[in-house]
Amino acid sequence: MSSKKPVAIVFDTFGSVVDWRGSLVAEMKELGGKRGVNGDWAAVADAWRHGYHRMLDEVTTGTRDYGLLDDLHRELLDEAMRDVGVTGFREDDLRDINLGWHRVKAWPDAVAGLTRLKTKYIVGSLSNGNVRLLVDMAKGANLPWDVVFGSDMFSRFKPHPDTYLGSARLLNLEPGEVMLASAHNGDLANARKYGLMTGFFLRPTEFGPNQAIDLAAEADWDVIADDIEDMATKLDT
């Protein structure tokens, strides 16, 4: 582990801090039960997230304009429901399912770990979510952020450099004074490329029981931890 310490730690959020998949599957299953709609909710969630990555690539390569993640999520939800073959939800149901991203639950270690880190470091989100989504999520999941950085503050999605460097600029810090903490090796590789410190922790079930990626640190990140509480320990809080 690097002996250097950051001034601020900004966290990737979906999958790293919150359990998007488990939360969305549970909400869709509950609503489906109320409406008499049956479906493979895990397959819907997986298709929804797969489309998200495809759409981000389209924005990054310039084949699609930037848009709020809430709006992209709704477009992708309709696509995922169609692809998995789920029918029967009303329009207001679909709007509510889409807002499930605002209500996703934190991983069990997240609040305690962030609370410990907050005693010594500035802590915040650095997410492709839009600010309102992230604020709602923080309030619902009791995430103790000092600051929320959403993609709509930069009109860019990660991995565009404006997102990583923009968080440092708005905190009046040099990139090397900011650490990105994430459960995703690719995210950390991009942050390191732009001069940020890096912290990795495990989320081995983010994508369900058969997850095949991000099961270990793939580089000598500045901090490598089991979870956010372990990260807090490694950073002396």
Secondary structure, 3 states (H helix, E strand, C coil): CCCCCCCEEEECCECCCECHHHHHHHHHHHHHHHHCCCCCHHHHHHHHHHHHHHHHHHHHCCCCCCCCHHHHHHHHHHHHHHHHCCCCCCHHHHHHHHHHHHHCCECCCHHHHHHHHHCCCEEEEECCCCHHHHHHHHHHHCCCCCEEECHHHCCCCCCCHHHHHHHHHHCCCCHHHEEEEECCHHHHHHHHHCCCEEEEECCCCCCCCCCCCCCCCCCCCCEEECCHHHHHHHCCC
